[in-house]
Amino acid sequence: MTETLRVALTLLVFTAALGGVLIRPRGWNEAWWTMGGAGVLLVTGLVSPGAAWGVIWAGKDVLLFLLALLLLSALLEKSGFFEWAAICAAQAAKGDARRLFRNVFLLGTVITAALSLDTTAVILTPLTLAFVTRLKVPARPYVFACAFVANTASLLLPVSNLTNLLFTEAFHLPFSGFVARMALPQIAALVVNYACFRFLFRAQLPERFDLAALPEPLSVVPHRRYFAGAIVILVLVLLGYFAAPFVHLPPYTIGFAGCVLMVFWGLHTRQVEAGVLREVAWSLFPFVIGLFVLVRGVENLGMGGSAVHWLETSGGNNLTAILATAGGAGLASNIVNNIPAALLAQGVLKTAHAGPPLVYSALLGTNIGPNLTLFGSLATMLVLTTARKKGEEIRGLDFFKVGMVVTPLTLLAAAVTLWLTFLVKH
């Protein structure tokens, strides 16, 4: 096979697979397209079986952590925690619709940070749409809130986003160090995102809503003892993430320990049965594995040479390099989706021996950047698909108009804040 044919075929397979993920012809699951593309690369010899196994094995800790998070979210949902939290957020607004919007934004932030952006997309979005419909307030601002906060609020913890897991594994970033570095950029991003939304949706947020339309929070809790135990276990898991490095345990062991405790508590209270496994999005694993192989195929082409050269000569700690890296990763996320963009960025950064400032900058781009378009991240697509099923459709152009205002400002605020954290340190 000639070099020209190898490059053309690899890019064709990569583009076709991503196109299938974004468009989903005939409703086929995303995993069919990434695994199909990976299969074509293997059959044609564009990726060797050894290389494919190597990249999957290298990502095993990420996949195990993802499994633990999905199981933990499913077990927590059985307790009624998410619906209870949504109603509490609404009640805390005390009939003020603007406070309600703020509280939903904050709730999405907490859920995204602690349990990943996919939990916000899959669980919080339908709950939010259900209660805003019940309260007879416009759903559109809340759809945007769920879609944006799922990405914007995913900077704080390694568990908040798959891109974070990929980078912490690849660059050996400690859990507590990651949090310390990302805390201020995360706050800056959230403040700017929320301020922009309050301005953009000021005419769509009514002043009041009928508080009497809400049920009592505990009325949605199936079993109070299981509910209380689930919250205690969740808190212990979050604390365990910080303690794990000190006892040389990979973070996924803490996640699985939490799942085991919650299963035993659920069996004791008769609230958990084997059917809970059906609630886990198992298709996410072949989807991610297929992406690993597809990106390995693109990496084999050596097309990141110019990016590597630029990173090697950029200095690494200056504001220009941080802004360019964050912006480039964000732009790539909107072209090929944020997970492939993160994998590609990871390869370029490792080849260039990039320092921490550029590593964290790339994460800003792959986490916040996807808020520009409908297909920037899988979480965005899940939120908007859920909203469409509930009768609230957001067109691509409408999303882009909001994204063009909010995303650059949010990314700029986070990048400048990140630069300041490194500047102060030095």
C-alpha positions as CSV (number, residue, x, y, z in Angstrom):
1,M,0.0,0.0,0.0
2,T,1.4,3.4,-1.0
3,E,1.9,6.1,1.5
4,T,-0.7,8.3,-0.2
5,L,-3.2,5.5,-0.2
6,R,-2.5,4.7,3.5
7,V,-3.1,8.4,4.5
8,A,-6.2,8.7,2.4
9,L,-7.8,5.5,3.6
10,T,-7.0,6.2,7.3
11,L,-8.5,9.6,7.1
12,L,-11.6,8.3,5.2
13,V,-12.3,5.6,7.8
14,F,-11.7,8.1,10.6
15,T,-14.0,10.7,9.1
16,A,-16.7,8.1,8.2
17,A,-16.7,6.7,11.7
18,L,-17.0,10.1,13.3
19,G,-19.7,11.1,10.8
20,G,-21.7,8.0,11.9
21,V,-21.3,8.9,15.5
22,L,-22.6,12.4,15.0
23,I,-25.4,11.6,12.6
24,R,-26.3,8.1,13.7
25,P,-28.0,6.9,10.5
26,R,-31.1,4.7,11.3
27,G,-30.5,5.4,15.0
28,W,-27.5,3.0,15.2
29,N,-25.6,3.3,18.5
30,E,-22.3,5.3,18.4
31,A,-20.4,2.2,19.3
32,W,-21.2,0.5,16.0
33,W,-19.4,3.3,14.1
34,T,-16.2,3.5,16.2
35,M,-15.9,-0.3,16.4
36,G,-16.7,-0.6,12.7
37,G,-14.0,1.9,11.8
38,A,-11.5,0.2,14.1
39,G,-12.3,-3.1,12.5
40,V,-11.6,-1.6,9.0
41,L,-8.2,-0.3,10.2
42,L,-7.3,-3.7,11.6
43,V,-8.4,-5.6,8.5
44,T,-6.6,-3.3,6.1
45,G,-3.4,-3.4,8.2
46,L,-3.5,0.3,8.9
47,V,-3.3,-0.5,12.6
48,S,-1.7,-3.7,13.8
49,P,-3.4,-6.0,16.3
50,G,-0.5,-5.5,18.7
51,A,-0.8,-1.7,18.4
52,A,-4.5,-1.9,19.0
53,W,-4.1,-4.1,22.0
54,G,-1.4,-1.8,23.3
55,V,-3.5,1.3,23.2
56,I,-6.5,-0.5,24.8
57,W,-4.2,-1.9,27.6
58,A,-2.7,1.6,28.2
59,G,-6.3,2.9,28.7
60,K,-7.5,0.1,31.0
61,D,-7.4,2.2,34.1
62,V,-9.6,4.8,32.4
63,L,-12.1,2.1,31.3
64,L,-12.2,0.6,34.7
65,F,-12.8,4.1,36.3
66,L,-15.5,4.8,33.8
67,L,-17.2,1.5,34.7
68,A,-17.1,2.3,38.4
69,L,-18.6,5.8,37.8
70,L,-21.4,4.4,35.7
71,L,-22.3,1.7,38.2
72,L,-22.1,4.2,41.1
73,S,-24.5,6.7,39.2
74,A,-27.0,3.9,38.5
75,L,-27.0,2.7,42.1
76,L,-27.3,6.3,43.4
77,E,-30.2,6.9,41.0
78,K,-32.1,4.0,42.6
79,S,-32.1,5.8,45.9
80,G,-34.0,8.8,44.4
81,F,-31.1,11.1,45.1
82,F,-31.1,13.0,41.8
83,E,-34.9,13.7,41.8
84,W,-34.7,14.7,45.5
85,A,-31.8,17.1,44.8
86,A,-33.7,18.6,41.8
87,I,-36.8,19.3,44.0
88,C,-34.7,20.7,46.8
89,A,-33.0,23.1,44.3
90,A,-36.4,24.2,43.1
91,Q,-37.7,24.7,46.7
92,A,-34.7,26.7,47.7
93,A,-35.5,29.2,45.0
94,K,-38.7,30.1,47.0
95,G,-40.8,30.9,43.9
96,D,-38.1,33.1,42.3
97,A,-37.6,31.8,38.7
98,R,-34.2,33.5,38.4
99,R,-33.0,31.8,41.5
100,L,-34.4,28.5,40.1
101,F,-32.2,28.9,37.1
102,R,-29.2,29.6,39.3
103,N,-29.9,26.6,41.4
104,V,-30.3,24.2,38.5
105,F,-26.9,25.6,37.2
106,L,-25.3,24.9,40.6
107,L,-26.9,21.5,40.9
108,G,-25.6,20.6,37.4
109,T,-22.2,21.8,38.5
110,V,-22.1,19.6,41.6
111,I,-23.4,16.5,39.7
112,T,-21.0,17.0,36.8
113,A,-18.0,17.5,39.1
114,A,-18.7,14.5,41.4
115,L,-20.3,12.0,39.0
116,S,-19.2,13.1,35.5
117,L,-20.8,15.1,32.7
118,D,-22.6,12.1,31.3
119,T,-24.6,11.8,34.6
120,T,-25.8,15.4,34.1
121,A,-26.7,14.7,30.5
122,V,-28.5,11.4,31.1
123,I,-30.1,11.8,34.5
124,L,-30.4,15.5,35.4
125,T,-31.6,16.7,32.1
126,P,-34.9,14.7,32.0
127,L,-35.6,15.5,35.6
128,T,-35.0,19.2,35.1
129,L,-37.3,19.2,32.0
130,A,-40.0,17.4,34.0
131,F,-40.1,19.8,36.9
132,V,-39.8,23.0,34.8
133,T,-42.7,21.8,32.7
134,R,-44.6,21.1,35.9
135,L,-43.8,24.6,37.2
136,K,-44.8,26.1,33.8
137,V,-41.6,28.0,33.2
138,P,-39.9,28.1,29.7
139,A,-37.7,25.0,29.3
140,R,-35.3,26.5,26.7
141,P,-32.9,28.3,29.2
142,Y,-32.7,25.1,31.3
143,V,-31.8,22.9,28.3
144,F,-28.9,25.3,27.5
145,A,-28.0,25.2,31.2
146,C,-27.8,21.4,31.3
147,A,-25.9,21.2,28.0
148,F,-23.3,23.9,28.9
149,V,-22.8,23.1,32.5
150,A,-22.1,19.4,31.6
151,N,-19.0,20.6,29.8
152,T,-18.1,23.8,31.7
153,A,-18.3,22.2,35.1
154,S,-16.2,19.1,34.2
155,L,-12.8,20.7,34.9
156,L,-12.6,20.3,38.7
157,L,-12.0,16.6,39.3
158,P,-10.3,13.8,37.2
159,V,-13.6,11.9,37.5
160,S,-15.7,14.7,36.0
161,N,-14.9,14.0,32.3
162,L,-13.4,11.1,30.3
163,T,-10.9,13.6,28.9
164,N,-9.7,14.3,32.4
165,L,-9.3,10.5,33.1
166,L,-7.3,10.1,29.8
167,F,-4.9,12.9,30.7
168,T,-4.4,12.0,34.4
169,E,-3.5,8.5,33.3
170,A,-1.3,9.6,30.4
171,F,0.6,12.3,32.3
172,H,0.4,10.8,35.8
173,L,-1.4,13.8,37.3
174,P,-2.1,13.3,41.0
175,F,-5.8,13.6,42.0
176,S,-5.2,16.3,44.6
177,G,-2.8,18.2,42.4
178,F,-5.3,18.1,39.6
179,V,-8.0,19.6,41.8
180,A,-5.6,22.3,43.2
181,R,-4.6,23.3,39.7
182,M,-8.1,23.4,38.2
183,A,-10.0,24.9,41.0
184,L,-9.6,28.5,40.1
185,P,-10.0,28.1,36.3
186,Q,-13.1,26.1,37.1
187,I,-14.6,28.9,39.2
188,A,-13.7,31.5,36.6
189,A,-15.3,29.4,33.8
190,L,-18.5,28.9,35.8
191,V,-18.9,32.5,36.8
192,V,-18.5,33.7,33.2
193,N,-20.8,31.0,31.8
194,Y,-23.5,31.8,34.3
195,A,-23.2,35.6,33.9
196,C,-23.5,35.2,30.1
197,F,-26.6,33.0,30.5
198,R,-28.3,35.4,32.8
199,F,-27.8,38.2,30.2
200,L,-28.8,36.1,27.2
201,F,-31.9,34.5,28.7
202,R,-33.0,37.5,30.8
203,A,-36.2,37.9,28.7
204,Q,-37.1,34.2,28.9
205,L,-36.8,33.8,32.7
206,P,-40.1,34.8,34.4
207,E,-40.0,36.5,37.8
208,R,-42.0,33.9,39.7
209,F,-43.2,30.3,39.6
210,D,-45.8,28.4,41.7
211,L,-43.9,26.8,44.5
212,A,-47.1,24.8,45.5
213,A,-46.7,22.7,42.3
214,L,-43.7,21.0,43.7
215,P,-43.9,17.7,45.6
216,E,-42.2,17.3,48.9
217,P,-38.5,16.2,48.4
218,L,-38.7,13.0,50.5
219,S,-41.9,11.9,48.6
220,V,-39.7,10.8,45.7
221,V,-37.4,8.7,47.9
222,P,-38.4,5.0,47.6
223,H,-36.6,3.9,50.8
224,R,-35.2,6.4,53.3
225,R,-32.6,4.1,54.8
226,Y,-31.1,3.2,51.4
227,F,-31.2,6.9,50.5
228,A,-29.3,8.0,53.6
229,G,-26.8,5.2,53.2
230,A,-26.2,6.0,49.5
231,I,-25.4,9.6,50.4
232,V,-22.9,8.6,53.1
233,I,-21.2,6.2,50.7
234,L,-21.0,8.8,48.0
235,V,-19.3,11.2,50.4
236,L,-16.8,8.5,51.5
237,V,-16.0,7.7,47.8
238,L,-15.3,11.4,47.1
239,L,-13.0,11.6,50.1
240,G,-11.4,8.3,49.1
241,Y,-10.4,9.7,45.7
242,F,-8.2,12.2,47.5
243,A,-6.8,9.6,49.9
244,A,-6.0,7.0,47.3
245,P,-2.6,8.3,46.1
246,F,-1.3,8.2,49.7
247,V,-2.0,4.5,49.9
248,H,-0.9,3.9,46.3
249,L,-4.3,2.8,45.1
250,P,-5.6,3.6,41.6
251,P,-8.8,5.8,41.9
252,Y,-11.0,3.2,40.2
253,T,-10.5,0.9,43.2
254,I,-12.2,3.5,45.4
255,G,-15.1,3.8,42.9
256,F,-15.6,0.0,42.9
257,A,-15.4,-0.1,46.7
258,G,-18.2,2.4,46.8
259,C,-20.2,0.3,44.4
260,V,-19.7,-2.8,46.5
261,L,-20.8,-1.0,49.6
262,M,-23.9,0.4,47.9
263,V,-24.8,-3.0,46.4
264,F,-24.6,-4.6,49.9
265,W,-26.6,-1.8,51.4
266,G,-29.1,-2.1,48.6
267,L,-29.5,-5.8,49.1
268,H,-29.9,-5.4,52.8
269,T,-32.6,-2.8,52.3
270,R,-34.0,-4.8,49.3
271,Q,-33.7,-1.8,47.0
272,V,-31.1,-3.2,44.5
273,E,-31.5,-6.2,42.2
274,A,-29.7,-7.5,39.2
275,G,-31.9,-5.3,36.9
276,V,-29.8,-2.3,37.9
277,L,-27.1,-3.5,35.6
278,R,-29.5,-2.7,32.7
279,E,-29.3,1.0,33.6
280,V,-25.6,1.1,32.8
281,A,-24.7,2.5,29.4
282,W,-22.6,-0.5,28.4
283,S,-22.3,0.7,24.8
284,L,-20.0,3.4,26.0
285,F,-17.1,0.9,26.4
286,P,-16.9,-0.4,22.8
287,F,-17.5,3.2,21.7
288,V,-14.4,4.4,23.6
289,I,-12.3,1.3,22.7
290,G,-13.1,1.9,19.0
291,L,-12.1,5.6,19.4
292,F,-8.7,4.5,20.9
293,V,-8.0,2.4,17.8
294,L,-9.2,5.1,15.4
295,V,-7.0,7.7,16.9
296,R,-4.0,5.4,17.0
297,G,-4.5,5.0,13.2
298,V,-4.4,8.8,12.7
299,E,-1.4,9.1,15.0
300,N,0.4,6.5,12.9
301,L,0.3,9.1,10.0
302,G,2.6,11.4,11.9
303,M,0.5,14.4,10.9
304,G,1.0,16.3,14.2
305,G,4.6,17.2,13.4
306,S,4.0,20.9,13.0
307,A,2.0,21.1,16.3
308,V,4.8,19.2,18.0
309,H,7.4,21.6,16.7
310,W,5.3,24.6,17.8
311,L,4.9,23.3,21.3
312,E,8.6,22.5,21.6
313,T,9.5,26.1,20.7
314,S,6.6,27.9,22.4
315,G,8.2,28.2,25.9
316,G,5.2,26.6,27.5
317,N,4.5,28.9,30.4
318,N,3.6,32.1,28.6
319,L,0.0,33.2,28.1
320,T,0.1,33.0,24.3
321,A,1.0,29.3,24.4
322,I,-1.7,28.6,26.9
323,L,-4.3,30.5,25.0
324,A,-3.3,28.9,21.7
325,T,-3.2,25.4,23.1
326,A,-6.6,25.8,24.8
327,G,-8.1,27.4,21.6
328,G,-6.6,24.8,19.3
329,A,-7.9,21.9,21.5
330,G,-11.3,23.6,21.7
331,L,-11.5,24.1,17.9
332,A,-10.5,20.4,17.3
333,S,-13.2,19.3,19.7
334,N,-15.8,21.0,17.6
335,I,-14.4,19.4,14.4
336,V,-13.9,15.8,15.5
337,N,-15.6,15.7,19.0
338,N,-13.8,16.2,22.2
339,I,-12.8,12.7,23.0
340,P,-10.9,12.1,19.8
341,A,-9.5,15.6,20.1
342,A,-8.2,14.8,23.6
343,L,-6.6,11.6,22.4
344,L,-4.9,13.4,19.5
345,A,-3.8,16.2,21.8
346,Q,-2.5,13.7,24.3
347,G,-0.2,12.2,21.6
348,V,1.1,15.6,20.4
349,L,1.8,16.8,24.0
350,K,3.6,13.6,24.9
351,T,5.7,13.7,21.7
352,A,6.6,17.4,22.4
353,H,7.4,16.7,26.1
354,A,5.0,19.5,26.9
355,G,5.0,20.8,30.5
356,P,2.0,21.0,32.9
357,P,0.8,24.4,31.6
358,L,0.1,23.1,28.2
359,V,-1.3,19.8,29.4
360,Y,-3.9,21.6,31.5
361,S,-4.5,24.1,28.8
362,A,-5.5,21.3,26.4
363,L,-7.9,20.1,28.9
364,L,-9.5,23.5,29.1
365,G,-10.1,23.3,25.3
366,T,-11.5,19.8,25.3
367,N,-13.8,20.4,28.3
368,I,-15.1,24.0,27.6
369,G,-14.5,24.2,23.9
370,P,-17.3,21.7,22.9
371,N,-19.9,24.2,24.0
372,L,-19.6,25.8,20.6
373,T,-21.5,23.3,18.5
374,L,-24.1,20.5,18.9
375,F,-21.6,17.8,18.2
376,G,-18.6,19.0,20.3
377,S,-19.2,16.4,23.0
378,L,-21.3,13.3,23.5
379,A,-22.8,14.9,26.6
380,T,-24.1,17.9,24.6
381,M,-25.7,15.5,22.1
382,L,-27.3,13.5,24.9
383,V,-28.8,16.6,26.5
384,L,-30.2,17.9,23.3
385,T,-31.5,14.5,22.2
386,T,-33.3,14.1,25.6
387,A,-34.8,17.6,25.2
388,R,-36.0,16.8,21.7
389,K,-37.8,13.8,23.0
390,K,-39.5,16.0,25.6
391,G,-40.7,18.4,22.9
392,E,-38.0,21.1,23.3
393,E,-35.8,21.2,20.2
394,I,-32.7,23.3,20.0
395,R,-31.6,23.9,16.4
396,G,-27.9,23.7,15.5
397,L,-27.8,27.4,14.5
398,D,-29.5,28.5,17.7
399,F,-27.0,26.6,19.8
400,F,-24.1,28.0,17.7
401,K,-25.3,31.5,18.2
402,V,-25.2,31.1,22.0
403,G,-22.0,29.1,21.9
404,M,-20.2,31.9,19.8
405,V,-20.9,34.3,22.6
406,V,-20.4,32.2,25.7
407,T,-17.7,29.7,24.8
408,P,-14.8,32.1,23.8
409,L,-15.4,34.2,26.9
410,T,-15.6,31.2,29.2
411,L,-12.5,29.6,27.7
412,L,-10.6,32.9,27.8
413,A,-11.4,33.4,31.5
414,A,-10.3,29.9,32.4
415,A,-7.1,30.1,30.4
416,V,-6.1,33.4,31.8
417,T,-6.8,32.1,35.3
418,L,-4.8,29.0,34.7
419,W,-1.9,31.1,33.5
420,L,-2.1,33.2,36.6
421,T,-1.9,30.1,38.8
422,F,1.4,29.1,37.2
423,L,2.6,32.7,37.3
424,V,2.0,32.9,41.0
425,K,3.7,29.6,41.6
426,H,6.8,30.8,39.9
